[in-house]
Structures are given as C-alpha cells and as structure tokens.
Amino acid sequence: MRTPSSTSLLFLSLCWAAPAAAQGLVSSLVTDTSGDTIWLCVDLNADGDYNDAGDLRPFYEDTTGSVPLTNNSGLVRSSDGAIWVTDTTEDVILRLKDSNGNGDALDPGEAGIWFDGTSGNPSGVELTSARGLWRDEDGVIWVASANTGGGGNDAIVRVEDLNMDGDANDPLEQLEFAVFAPGGAVGDSIPTAVVRGVDGKLYYTETGSSGVLAKGVYRLEDLDGSGTIDQPGESQPFFLPAALGGTPFHWDLGIDSMGRFYLEDTGNDVIWRFEDTDGNGVVDPATEAKIIYTAPASSLIWEVTPAADGSLFVVEDQTPDRLLRLIDLNGDGLFDAPGEETTIYDDSIAFNDIGSPKGIVLIEGDIPIGQSYCGPAAMNSAGTSAALLAFGSTSVAANDVTLRTEGMSLFSASLFIVSRDAGFAMNPGGSQGNLCLSGQVGRYVFSVLNSGASGSVELPIDLLSIPQPTGPTAVLVGDTWRFQVWYRDANPSATSNFTDAVAIDFIP
C-alpha cells in the first residue's frame, strides 16, 4: 500500500487508498436506500471499524449528484474502479466512476444512466424492481429484475455496451435472458440476485411468494445455444434449503474464489454455505450445505460478501443498522465461536449514519485513478485483453502515480507510451492491437519491462519528467495525460499488441 507523499489538499483522499489493511479491514462501498447515497468506507485510523470521523464519506449522493436515486440497492464494481448501481424505483442502472481520483463520483461526467430500463424505453426491455447485479470480465452485466406489479417481467436481463459509447441503451445491447413463470401472478417469481459460478453457469436466487416456484437457488444453462433460457431443463433448481422455523427470504447470493456459494435468509436470520461437491448438478441440503452463521438476535441480513482472506462481510438493515465481519478463527468452517463476529459499523455509535444499508462491494487493493478508454483491447495469445490501470493520486503536488497492466501475454517485453492526445490507429506496424494515442507520443525507453509469468508489469512515473519527442516535460495542473503499453505478442499474423489506455486529469 502507498503512503501519501505530500500534505496537499488531497491528503485525505490519498489516505483512503490504503491504511486499513494492517487490521484486515478492506475498504468498501455501501449502498444506503433511505439516504439515496453510496458511501465510501475506509478504516482511516486502522482500528478495525468504520465508526470514526472521516471513515465514511459520500461517494455519490443524489442531492449533489447529476442523476437522482430513490431506492438504490445492488452494486457491482470493475477492476478499473467503475461502479454500477441498480435502483428499484427509478428502474435504471447508474454508472459511477471517480475519474479525477478525489474520492467521489460527484464531479461532471462521473455519473450517468448506463441503462434506462423504464417503461417505454426504446429497447423495450424493462427493469422493474431490479436489485442484484453481476458483471462478467468481458463487461456483460446481468440483472435480477422482479416484477412488482408495475410492469415488466420477472427476469434475468443481459446488458452490454457493445459499441463502447459509454452506455447500454442502443439496439441489441439488452436482452431478457430468462423470464420466469410467464403469465403468472405477481409473486410467482421474485428473482433477487444473480452470480456466475466457477463452472461458467449462471445462478439466481428465487424468492417467489405464491409457491409456484420453490424458494432457493436455480441454475440457468442455455443448452440449445439460442441465447436465452427458453427450453425445458434450462432452468433447474440447484439448492432448495431445508425448511426452518421462519418464512425464508433470500435477498442475496455470494460466491467465493473457491466456487462456494453463500445464501442469506432474512426470515430465519441465518447464512448458508453450499456447493455441488459430487458434481451431479444439484446440492443435497443434508450433505452439501450447512448453516455457517446464525444471528444471536433478530437480524435483517440483506447481503453477504466473501472477502479474499476468507472472511465474510454482512449487511444488516435493522435497529441499529450494522455491518459485520465474520472470521473463522478456529478453522471449523463455521462463524459461531467467540470473537468470530465483529461489528465494523454500528449506526448507534458511528460518527456518520448509513440510514438503510442494503448492499456492499469490497475494494480489495488500491483504488484505481483515471479513466480507462479504447477497450477492451484486442485479444492476445494468452486469450485475454490486456488492461492498463493507474493508481495513486491525480494531484500534481503528490507526484504519486503508478501504472500497472493486467492480462498481458506471458514473458513479453513491454514499452510504456504517453501523450496528451487521444487517437485510434488500427494495427499500426502490423500489430495485433490498436494504438489509442496520437500527437506527440513519448516512450519510456529506459523502462522496458518483461511481463513474466504473471502477465503484468508495473511502472511508477515521475510527473516532473514525462518523456516527449522534444524532451522530458513536467505535468501541469489542468493537464490530461494518456498512457498505454505496447508489448510483444506472438500471434500468427502479428508480433505485438497493445493494452487499452488510461487518461488522467491532473489537479493541484
């Protein structure tokens, strides 16, 4: 993690990229439905909670933001720091991106309606009470949308920005992938969350109240390749939990890096963990699922999110509103021993109030700065599209920017390039990829790096010495500089490739 390198006006936002890691408490974004706010939560003093002054700040709020929120609920985040938010009342998907690295998405151009799912929109695909979101690595977003009687279908909707114009409102960019209980009454199906399993299949939570569909988790598989779930057997029960004393309601579905699923039950105040260990396509509630957490008192658990270290982050919307972190200290696979439940936010004692927390997304690692563009990059010989990310600060005074690539071909020599101007040149010099810079293009010729076995390279840059054809130049306040990486790539028709590009707007 980085240490702030100056005491500039951005000192606070610089701190937010890091310090809680020593306590194992990662930063996060939490959606607040009553306050119409997305909160950025950072444990600034590394005391293991978000309760102190400065730990919470609005990442987005509709009182000062450009797009209204009414009942913001689902959250998903991409590796470049962009955020997508569902709103169960506005029936839209909002995209947020902190392009200038100041810790919020409240500045011009940082918030917009990525998909308009309101009734009568040109696509004809409606979102009605849409909550759960999942984003694939290729940028496709899946939405769980429940018809509440105001129109639309109970459906899993597929949304993608095919023409890369910054939204998914154009023809063919939306599709009702799966429609449930067609023609049934409201309540026959209530899809609330959707995730992709490690097997590549989609799974969604069903919380229908009429009994037409049993409550639990269902697997979706397009067996005939039609592009939709439209044949018998393509939607199948995967895990139907055993009956407990209360009326179950499943708002969320989580999945960890090992492919294990986590299902909360608001009606019974428990969390299930389950997986299809025998590979027969269905989870046996008796042998392949267990309750790993039972709340000690009444608890409205809305979401459970696995962290990279094996802990679980739990969102409770109750009195008081709380965020919990569950840690399996004794290694028994459960979260029931003393000390295994930690309250990391409690609105009865916290400096700031999250009025009604409904969802959380974790920020594992540094927070990217700048705006990615010209992506996804051309596929390389490793079968991936290489991306370039920037980390640190957009402050000129801080002089703290590091560039890092992801998804390059392995053991490839690379060259970082830079320009003030954007451009687009397809396959320059016979390259497999595209050059996204123009004008005066400088090269970091003394920093040729090899991607090694990780397919990644990293370069700290000096803002006082940006290479240009006429000689090194310093970044000035108000400048926009654009960066890209050119790298060796042994494809049959080419010997090189490019990452996408990142543009950074520099402030004092």
C-alpha positions as CSV (number, residue, x, y, z in Angstrom):
1,M,0.0,0.0,0.0
2,R,1.1,3.6,-0.7
3,T,2.0,6.3,1.8
4,P,0.8,9.8,0.9
5,S,3.8,11.7,-0.4
6,S,2.6,15.3,0.4
7,T,0.3,17.3,2.6
8,S,-1.7,18.7,-0.3
9,L,-5.4,19.4,-0.3
10,L,-5.8,15.7,-1.3
11,F,-4.2,14.3,1.8
12,L,-7.4,12.7,3.0
13,S,-8.3,11.1,-0.4
14,L,-4.7,9.7,-0.6
15,C,-5.1,8.0,2.7
16,W,-8.3,6.4,1.6
17,A,-6.5,4.1,-0.8
18,A,-4.8,2.1,1.9
19,P,-4.3,2.0,5.7
20,A,-6.8,-0.4,7.0
21,A,-5.0,-3.4,5.5
22,A,-2.9,-3.9,8.6
23,Q,-6.1,-4.8,10.5
24,G,-7.5,-6.9,7.7
25,L,-10.4,-4.5,7.1
26,V,-10.6,-3.6,3.4
27,S,-12.3,-0.5,2.1
28,S,-15.8,-0.8,0.7
29,L,-18.7,0.9,-0.9
30,V,-22.1,0.6,0.8
31,T,-25.5,1.5,-0.7
32,D,-27.9,3.4,1.5
33,T,-31.5,3.3,0.3
34,S,-33.0,5.8,2.7
35,G,-30.3,8.4,2.2
36,D,-30.0,7.9,-1.6
37,T,-26.3,7.6,-1.1
38,I,-23.4,5.4,-2.0
39,W,-20.9,5.6,0.9
40,L,-17.1,5.0,0.6
41,C,-16.0,3.3,3.8
42,V,-12.3,3.4,4.7
43,D,-10.8,2.5,8.1
44,L,-8.6,5.6,8.3
45,N,-7.2,5.0,11.8
46,A,-6.8,1.2,11.2
47,D,-8.8,0.4,14.4
48,G,-10.9,-2.3,12.6
49,D,-14.1,-0.4,12.0
50,Y,-15.8,2.3,10.0
51,N,-17.3,4.2,13.0
52,D,-14.9,7.1,13.4
53,A,-14.9,10.6,12.0
54,G,-13.6,10.5,8.4
55,D,-14.2,6.8,7.9
56,L,-17.3,7.4,5.8
57,R,-17.8,9.9,3.0
58,P,-20.4,10.1,0.2
59,F,-19.1,8.5,-2.9
60,Y,-22.3,9.5,-4.6
61,E,-25.5,11.3,-3.3
62,D,-28.3,12.5,-5.4
63,T,-28.6,15.8,-3.6
64,T,-25.4,17.0,-5.2
65,G,-25.1,14.4,-8.0
66,S,-26.4,14.7,-11.5
67,V,-28.7,11.7,-11.5
68,P,-31.5,11.0,-8.9
69,L,-31.6,7.9,-6.7
70,T,-34.7,6.7,-5.0
71,N,-34.1,3.2,-3.8
72,N,-30.6,2.3,-4.8
73,S,-29.8,-1.3,-4.0
74,G,-27.5,-3.5,-6.0
75,L,-23.8,-2.8,-6.5
76,V,-21.0,-4.2,-8.7
77,R,-17.5,-2.9,-9.3
78,S,-15.0,-3.4,-12.1
79,S,-11.2,-3.6,-11.7
80,D,-10.8,-0.1,-13.1
81,G,-12.9,1.3,-10.3
82,A,-16.2,1.9,-12.2
83,I,-19.4,1.2,-10.2
84,W,-22.8,0.1,-11.4
85,V,-25.9,0.6,-9.2
86,T,-29.5,-0.6,-9.6
87,D,-32.4,1.5,-8.4
88,T,-35.6,-0.5,-7.7
89,T,-37.8,2.6,-8.1
90,E,-36.1,4.6,-10.8
91,D,-35.7,1.4,-12.9
92,V,-32.3,2.3,-14.2
93,I,-28.7,1.2,-13.9
94,L,-26.4,4.0,-12.9
95,R,-22.7,4.0,-13.7
96,L,-20.3,5.9,-11.4
97,K,-16.5,6.5,-11.9
98,D,-14.2,8.7,-9.8
99,S,-12.3,9.9,-12.9
100,N,-10.3,12.6,-11.1
101,G,-9.3,10.4,-8.1
102,N,-10.7,12.7,-5.5
103,G,-12.7,10.0,-3.6
104,D,-16.2,10.6,-5.1
105,A,-18.2,10.4,-8.3
106,L,-19.9,13.8,-7.9
107,D,-17.9,15.8,-10.5
108,P,-19.1,16.5,-14.0
109,G,-19.1,13.4,-16.2
110,E,-18.6,11.0,-13.4
111,A,-22.2,9.7,-13.1
112,G,-24.7,8.8,-15.8
113,I,-27.6,6.4,-16.6
114,W,-25.8,3.4,-18.2
115,F,-29.1,1.7,-19.0
116,D,-32.6,3.2,-19.0
117,G,-34.9,0.3,-18.0
118,T,-38.0,2.5,-17.6
119,S,-41.3,1.7,-19.2
120,G,-41.4,2.8,-22.8
121,N,-37.7,3.0,-23.4
122,P,-36.5,2.4,-27.0
123,S,-35.2,-1.1,-26.3
124,G,-38.4,-2.4,-25.0
125,V,-36.6,-4.3,-22.2
126,E,-37.9,-3.1,-18.8
127,L,-36.3,-3.3,-15.4
128,T,-39.0,-3.5,-12.6
129,S,-37.7,-3.6,-9.1
130,A,-34.2,-4.6,-10.3
131,R,-31.8,-5.4,-7.5
132,G,-29.0,-7.9,-7.9
133,L,-26.1,-7.3,-10.3
134,W,-23.2,-9.4,-11.6
135,R,-20.5,-8.3,-14.0
136,D,-18.5,-10.7,-16.2
137,E,-14.9,-10.0,-17.0
138,D,-15.9,-9.1,-20.6
139,G,-18.2,-6.3,-19.4
140,V,-21.5,-8.0,-19.7
141,I,-23.8,-7.1,-16.8
142,W,-26.6,-9.5,-15.5
143,V,-29.5,-8.0,-13.6
144,A,-32.1,-9.8,-11.4
145,S,-35.4,-7.9,-12.0
146,A,-38.6,-8.7,-10.2
147,N,-42.0,-7.6,-11.4
148,T,-43.7,-5.8,-8.6
149,G,-47.0,-5.2,-10.4
150,G,-45.9,-2.1,-12.2
151,G,-44.9,-3.7,-15.5
152,G,-42.0,-5.7,-16.9
153,N,-41.2,-9.4,-16.3
154,D,-39.7,-11.4,-13.6
155,A,-36.4,-11.9,-15.4
156,I,-32.6,-12.1,-15.6
157,V,-31.6,-9.4,-18.0
158,R,-28.4,-9.3,-20.0
159,V,-27.0,-5.8,-20.7
160,E,-23.8,-4.9,-22.6
161,D,-22.2,-1.7,-24.1
162,L,-21.5,-3.3,-27.5
163,N,-20.5,-0.1,-29.3
164,M,-18.4,1.2,-26.4
165,D,-20.2,4.6,-26.3
166,G,-20.4,4.6,-22.5
167,D,-24.0,3.3,-22.1
168,A,-26.1,0.2,-22.9
169,N,-29.1,2.0,-24.4
170,D,-28.5,1.2,-28.0
171,P,-30.3,-1.5,-30.1
172,L,-29.3,-5.2,-29.3
173,E,-27.5,-4.2,-26.1
174,Q,-30.2,-5.6,-23.9
175,L,-31.9,-9.0,-23.7
176,E,-34.3,-10.8,-21.4
177,F,-32.1,-13.8,-21.0
178,A,-34.5,-15.7,-18.7
179,V,-38.2,-14.9,-18.0
180,F,-39.8,-16.8,-15.1
181,A,-43.3,-18.1,-14.6
182,P,-44.7,-16.4,-17.7
183,G,-48.2,-15.3,-17.4
184,G,-48.2,-15.9,-13.7
185,A,-49.4,-13.6,-11.0
186,V,-47.1,-11.1,-9.2
187,G,-45.2,-13.1,-6.6
188,D,-44.9,-16.3,-8.6
189,S,-41.3,-15.4,-9.1
190,I,-39.1,-12.9,-7.3
191,P,-35.5,-13.1,-8.7
192,T,-33.3,-11.0,-6.3
193,A,-29.6,-11.9,-7.1
194,V,-27.5,-13.4,-9.9
195,V,-23.9,-14.7,-10.0
196,R,-21.7,-16.7,-12.3
197,G,-20.3,-19.9,-10.9
198,V,-16.8,-21.2,-11.5
199,D,-18.4,-23.7,-13.9
200,G,-19.4,-20.8,-16.2
201,K,-23.2,-21.2,-15.5
202,L,-25.4,-18.5,-14.1
203,Y,-27.2,-19.0,-10.8
204,Y,-30.0,-16.8,-9.4
205,T,-32.0,-16.6,-6.1
206,E,-35.7,-17.3,-6.3
207,T,-37.9,-15.9,-3.5
208,G,-41.4,-16.3,-5.0
209,S,-44.1,-15.9,-2.5
210,S,-47.0,-17.7,-4.2
211,G,-45.5,-21.2,-4.2
212,V,-45.3,-21.6,-7.9
213,L,-41.6,-21.8,-7.7
214,A,-39.9,-23.1,-4.6
215,K,-37.6,-20.7,-2.8
216,G,-33.8,-21.2,-3.3
217,V,-31.1,-21.0,-5.9
218,Y,-31.6,-22.1,-9.5
219,R,-29.1,-22.8,-12.3
220,L,-29.5,-21.3,-15.7
221,E,-27.9,-23.0,-18.7
222,D,-28.5,-22.2,-22.4
223,L,-28.4,-25.8,-23.6
224,D,-29.6,-25.2,-27.2
225,G,-27.4,-22.1,-27.8
226,S,-30.4,-19.9,-28.6
227,G,-29.1,-17.0,-26.5
228,T,-32.0,-17.3,-24.0
229,I,-33.4,-19.7,-21.4
230,D,-36.4,-20.9,-23.4
231,Q,-36.4,-24.7,-23.3
232,P,-37.3,-27.3,-20.6
233,G,-34.4,-28.1,-18.4
234,E,-32.5,-24.9,-19.0
235,S,-33.7,-23.5,-15.6
236,Q,-33.3,-26.1,-12.8
237,P,-33.4,-26.0,-9.0
238,F,-29.8,-26.1,-7.7
239,F,-30.2,-25.6,-3.9
240,L,-33.6,-25.6,-2.1
241,P,-32.8,-25.0,1.6
242,A,-34.4,-27.2,4.3
243,A,-37.4,-25.6,6.0
244,L,-36.7,-23.6,9.2
245,G,-39.0,-22.0,11.7
246,G,-39.5,-18.7,9.9
247,T,-40.6,-17.6,6.4
248,P,-37.4,-17.6,4.3
249,F,-36.5,-14.6,2.1
250,H,-33.3,-14.6,0.1
251,W,-32.1,-11.1,-0.9
252,D,-28.5,-12.0,-1.9
253,L,-26.2,-14.7,-3.3
254,G,-22.5,-14.6,-2.8
255,I,-19.7,-16.8,-4.2
256,D,-16.0,-17.0,-3.1
257,S,-12.9,-17.7,-5.1
258,M,-13.2,-21.5,-4.4
259,G,-16.7,-21.5,-6.0
260,R,-18.6,-22.0,-2.8
261,F,-22.0,-20.2,-2.6
262,Y,-23.4,-18.1,0.3
263,L,-27.1,-17.6,0.7
264,E,-28.6,-15.3,3.4
265,D,-32.1,-15.9,4.8
266,T,-33.6,-12.8,6.2
267,G,-36.6,-14.6,7.5
268,N,-34.6,-17.0,9.6
269,D,-31.5,-14.8,10.4
270,V,-29.0,-17.4,9.0
271,I,-26.4,-17.7,6.3
272,W,-26.0,-20.9,4.3
273,R,-22.8,-22.1,2.5
274,F,-23.2,-24.8,-0.1
275,E,-21.5,-26.4,-3.2
276,D,-22.2,-29.3,-5.5
277,T,-19.3,-31.4,-4.3
278,D,-20.3,-34.6,-6.1
279,G,-21.0,-32.8,-9.4
280,N,-24.5,-34.1,-10.0
281,G,-25.9,-30.7,-10.8
282,V,-27.9,-30.3,-7.5
283,V,-27.0,-29.5,-3.9
284,D,-28.1,-32.1,-1.3
285,P,-29.3,-29.9,1.7
286,A,-28.2,-32.7,4.1
287,T,-24.7,-33.3,2.9
288,E,-23.6,-30.4,0.7
289,A,-25.0,-27.4,2.6
290,K,-24.7,-26.1,6.1
291,I,-25.8,-23.1,8.2
292,I,-22.5,-21.4,8.9
293,Y,-23.9,-18.4,10.8
294,T,-26.9,-17.8,13.0
295,A,-27.6,-14.3,14.2
296,P,-27.7,-14.2,18.1
297,A,-30.8,-11.9,17.8
298,S,-33.3,-10.8,15.2
299,S,-31.3,-9.6,12.3
300,L,-32.3,-8.4,8.8
301,I,-29.4,-9.8,6.8
302,W,-29.6,-8.2,3.3
303,E,-26.3,-9.2,1.9
304,V,-23.2,-11.4,2.5
305,T,-20.0,-10.8,0.5
306,P,-16.9,-13.1,0.7
307,A,-13.5,-11.4,1.0
308,A,-10.2,-12.6,-0.4
309,D,-9.0,-13.5,3.0
310,G,-11.9,-15.9,3.7
311,S,-13.8,-13.6,5.9
312,L,-17.4,-12.6,5.2
313,F,-18.9,-9.0,5.2
314,V,-22.5,-9.0,6.2
315,V,-25.0,-6.1,5.8
316,E,-27.8,-5.7,8.3
317,D,-30.7,-3.2,7.8
318,Q,-32.3,-3.1,11.3
319,T,-32.1,-1.2,14.5
320,P,-29.3,-0.4,14.8
321,D,-28.0,-0.7,11.3
322,R,-24.8,-2.7,11.2
323,L,-22.0,-4.1,9.1
324,L,-20.4,-7.3,10.3
325,R,-17.2,-9.1,9.5
326,L,-17.2,-12.8,10.2
327,I,-13.9,-14.6,10.6
328,D,-13.4,-18.3,11.0
329,L,-10.7,-18.2,13.7
330,N,-10.7,-21.8,14.8
331,G,-10.9,-23.2,11.2
332,D,-14.0,-25.3,11.7
333,G,-15.8,-23.8,8.7
334,L,-18.4,-22.0,10.9
335,F,-18.7,-18.5,12.3
336,D,-20.1,-19.3,15.7
337,A,-17.2,-19.2,18.2
338,P,-16.4,-16.2,20.5
339,G,-14.6,-13.4,18.6
340,E,-15.7,-14.7,15.1
341,E,-18.3,-11.9,14.7
342,T,-17.0,-8.4,14.7
343,T,-19.2,-5.3,14.3
344,I,-17.3,-3.0,11.9
345,Y,-20.1,-0.4,11.6
346,D,-22.9,0.4,14.1
347,D,-25.1,3.5,13.4
348,S,-25.9,3.9,17.1
349,I,-22.2,4.8,17.8
350,A,-20.8,5.8,14.4
351,F,-19.9,9.4,13.5
352,N,-21.8,9.1,10.2
353,D,-25.2,7.5,9.7
354,I,-25.8,5.0,6.9
355,G,-29.6,5.3,7.0
356,S,-30.6,2.0,5.4
357,P,-27.7,-0.2,4.3
358,K,-28.7,-2.8,1.6
359,G,-25.6,-3.8,-0.2
360,I,-21.8,-3.8,-0.1
361,V,-18.9,-4.2,-2.6
362,L,-15.4,-4.6,-1.3
363,I,-12.4,-2.7,-2.7
364,E,-9.6,-5.3,-2.4
365,G,-6.3,-3.5,-3.0
366,D,-5.6,0.0,-4.3
367,I,-8.3,2.2,-5.8
368,P,-7.6,3.0,-9.5
369,I,-7.5,6.6,-10.7
370,G,-8.0,8.0,-14.2
371,Q,-10.5,7.0,-16.9
372,S,-9.9,3.8,-19.0
373,Y,-10.8,4.1,-22.7
374,C,-10.2,2.3,-26.0
375,G,-11.1,-1.0,-24.5
376,P,-11.4,-3.9,-24.3
377,A,-8.1,-4.3,-26.1
378,A,-7.5,-6.8,-28.8
379,M,-7.3,-10.4,-27.7
380,N,-3.7,-11.6,-27.2
381,S,-2.0,-15.0,-27.5
382,A,-2.9,-15.7,-23.8
383,G,-6.6,-15.4,-24.7
384,T,-7.1,-12.2,-22.7
385,S,-7.5,-8.5,-23.4
386,A,-4.7,-6.6,-21.6
387,A,-5.7,-3.6,-19.5
388,L,-3.8,-0.7,-18.1
389,L,-4.7,0.7,-14.7
390,A,-3.3,3.8,-12.8
391,F,-3.0,4.0,-9.0
392,G,-2.0,6.7,-6.6
393,S,-3.2,10.3,-6.8
394,T,-4.2,12.8,-9.5
395,S,-2.6,15.5,-7.5
396,V,0.4,17.1,-9.3
397,A,1.9,18.1,-5.9
398,A,1.7,14.5,-4.6
399,N,3.7,13.1,-7.6
400,D,2.4,9.6,-6.8
401,V,1.2,7.7,-9.9
402,T,2.0,4.0,-10.7
403,L,0.8,2.3,-13.9
404,R,0.1,-1.4,-13.9
405,T,-1.0,-3.8,-16.6
406,E,-3.3,-6.9,-16.3
407,G,-3.8,-9.8,-18.7
408,M,-0.7,-9.4,-21.0
409,S,0.8,-12.4,-22.8
410,L,3.3,-14.1,-20.6
411,F,7.1,-13.3,-20.6
412,S,6.6,-10.4,-23.0
413,A,8.7,-7.3,-23.3
414,S,6.7,-4.1,-23.0
415,L,7.1,-0.4,-23.6
416,F,5.0,2.3,-21.8
417,I,4.0,5.2,-24.1
418,V,2.4,8.6,-23.3
419,S,0.7,11.5,-25.0
420,R,-1.6,14.4,-24.2
421,D,-3.8,13.4,-27.2
422,A,-6.2,10.5,-27.7
423,G,-6.3,8.7,-31.0
424,F,-7.1,5.5,-32.7
425,A,-4.9,3.7,-35.2
426,M,-5.8,0.1,-36.0
427,N,-3.0,-2.5,-36.2
428,P,-0.1,0.0,-36.5
429,G,3.1,-1.5,-37.9
430,G,1.2,-4.8,-38.3
431,S,0.4,-5.0,-34.6
432,Q,-2.5,-7.2,-33.4
433,G,-3.9,-4.3,-31.3
434,N,-4.8,-0.7,-31.6
435,L,-2.8,2.5,-30.8
436,C,-5.0,4.8,-28.7
437,L,-2.7,7.8,-28.6
438,S,-1.9,10.5,-31.1
439,G,0.1,13.7,-31.5
440,Q,3.4,13.9,-29.6
441,V,3.9,10.4,-28.3
442,G,6.6,9.8,-25.8
443,R,8.2,6.5,-24.9
444,Y,9.7,5.2,-21.6
445,V,12.6,3.8,-23.4
446,F,14.7,3.2,-20.3
447,S,11.9,1.1,-18.7
448,V,11.4,-1.9,-21.0
449,L,9.8,-4.4,-18.7
450,N,9.0,-8.2,-19.0
451,S,5.6,-9.4,-18.0
452,G,6.9,-12.7,-16.7
453,A,4.6,-15.5,-15.5
454,S,2.1,-13.0,-14.1
455,G,1.3,-11.3,-17.4
456,S,1.7,-8.0,-15.6
457,V,4.2,-5.1,-15.5
458,E,4.3,-2.0,-13.2
459,L,5.9,1.4,-13.7
460,P,6.0,4.3,-11.2
461,I,6.1,7.5,-13.2
462,D,7.7,10.9,-12.4
463,L,5.3,13.7,-13.1
464,L,8.2,16.1,-13.3
465,S,9.7,14.2,-16.2
466,I,7.2,12.9,-18.8
467,P,9.0,11.7,-21.9
468,Q,8.2,13.6,-25.1
469,P,9.8,13.7,-28.6
470,T,11.2,17.2,-27.8
471,G,12.5,16.1,-24.3
472,P,11.1,15.5,-20.9
473,T,8.3,17.8,-19.7
474,A,6.5,18.3,-16.3
475,V,2.8,17.7,-15.7
476,L,0.9,20.9,-15.0
477,V,-2.3,21.4,-13.1
478,G,-5.2,21.0,-15.6
479,D,-3.3,18.7,-17.9
480,T,-4.7,15.5,-19.2
481,W,-2.1,12.8,-20.0
482,R,-2.9,9.5,-21.6
483,F,-0.9,6.3,-21.2
484,Q,-0.8,2.9,-23.0
485,V,1.5,-0.1,-23.2
486,W,2.9,-1.7,-26.3
487,Y,4.1,-5.3,-25.9
488,R,5.4,-8.3,-27.7
489,D,2.7,-10.9,-28.6
490,A,3.4,-13.9,-30.8
491,N,0.1,-14.3,-32.7
492,P,0.2,-15.9,-36.1
493,S,-0.3,-12.7,-38.0
494,A,1.4,-10.2,-35.7
495,T,4.3,-9.8,-33.3
496,S,3.0,-7.1,-31.0
497,N,-0.2,-5.9,-29.2
498,F,-1.5,-3.0,-27.1
499,T,-3.3,-2.7,-23.8
500,D,-6.3,-0.4,-23.6
501,A,-5.4,3.2,-22.5
502,V,-6.0,5.3,-19.4
503,A,-6.4,9.1,-19.3
504,I,-5.6,11.1,-16.1
505,D,-6.8,14.6,-15.4
506,F,-4.3,16.3,-13.0
507,I,-5.4,18.6,-10.3
508,P,-3.3,20.7,-7.7
